[in-house]
Amino acid sequence: MTLELQNVRREVKGAVHISDVSLMLERGSLNVLLGATLAGKTSLMRLMAGLDAPSSGRVISNGQDVTGLSVKKRSVAMVYQQFINYPALTVYENIASPLRVQGLPRAEIEARVVEAAKLLKLEPYLQRLPLALSGGQQQRTAIARALVKRADLVLLDEPLANLDYKLREELREELPRIFASTGAVFVYATTEPTEALLLGGNTATLMQGAVTQFGPTAEVYRRPADLATARVFSDPPLNTLRVTKSGATVRLENGTTVAAIGAFAGVADGAYIIGVRAHHLAVEDRTFGDASRGESGLIRLAAAIAVTEVTGSESFLHMDVIGEAGGKERLTALVPGVRRLEPEAEVEVVIDPRHILLFDASGRSTGTALDAAA
């Protein structure tokens, strides 16, 4: 099966929910919809499923226009973040329910249910009612019910959000294999860039109802076409600085000047926006030394700690960069280990120009992003 959206738009009472989206989803593909809450992921899935009709544009399935076709007449399975199960049926019967509706033989129903239960670690719970399960077990039941249908289109709307960490990790590893073996089109919505990277496949980044970029997940992450895509695909949030290149120098908005090297080499003079992911910011202070001091060509910015967040194996350092002109820029670094720095502590932020994403003043990529910027 293939699924194609052609300039699909969805408006409700004058408000644009989906803005002229065109996508081609191939048979056997895993496609991630990545965006913040209210970016349009669920709205787009509902259009794919036939639960909602587009205000304009077409939905093409296997070469046929199904834009006005009811969801009941399509081969679709959908799992929401908030699990939905039949409370009066056992786990076994919940999983088997769509197969009984299809009128499949008892032996085939048994085989499919057992297979799905084993995959989702539900075998010990098949004779229990949903209310006797944990929230994670109930969500796994809902996922199993969707998988046994073997639908041509499977839509998963943040299906792992309510599961415990260990099970999420296990399923993230297992789901791509399942998707590839079925021949169905899978669409998986998430707010987490890390989850998109773990799942692989293709990713469509969404912002305010529009798809900003679509392609192989690693490619979209490494080479975002614009600043909006880079922001969607960065967690913690992307650090940005406005700069002006003039000849061999680059001047930051706060007055700091640095050499025009790395991503700046070869681009024309003018205004730009640089993007740096948090794990590519190095932070030097008296306690931890200055290991990069001898390296040339690095961007060095004096900063003061605003907030420190220690998560265990990593620490988030939120800093205010104070430039020569007195202006401030807030940057966030993700550094390994425990870094307990007090507010107002003076540090130096170090940026390697090989690790930046470079955009023009309008936010379009200059095409100079390197794999190192990942």
Secondary structure, DSSP 8 states (H G I E B T S, - for coil): --EEEEEEEEEETTEEEEEEEEEEE-TT-EEEEE--TTSSHHHHHHHHHTSS--SEEEEEETTEE-TT--GGGS-EEEE-SS----TTS-HHHHHHHHHHHHT--HHHHHHHHHHHHHHTT-GGGTTS-GGGS-HHHHHHHHHHHHHHTT-SEEEEESTTTTS-HHHHHHHHHHHHHHHHHH--EEEEEES-HHHHHHH-SEEEEEETTEEEEEEEHHHHHHS-SBHHHHHHT-SS--EEEEEEEETTEEEETTS-EEE--GGGTT--SEEEEEEE-GGGEEEEBTTTB-TTTT-SS-EEEEEEEEEEEE-SSEEEEEEEEE-TTS-EEEEEEEEES-----TT-EEEEEE-GGG-EEEETTSBB-S---GGG-
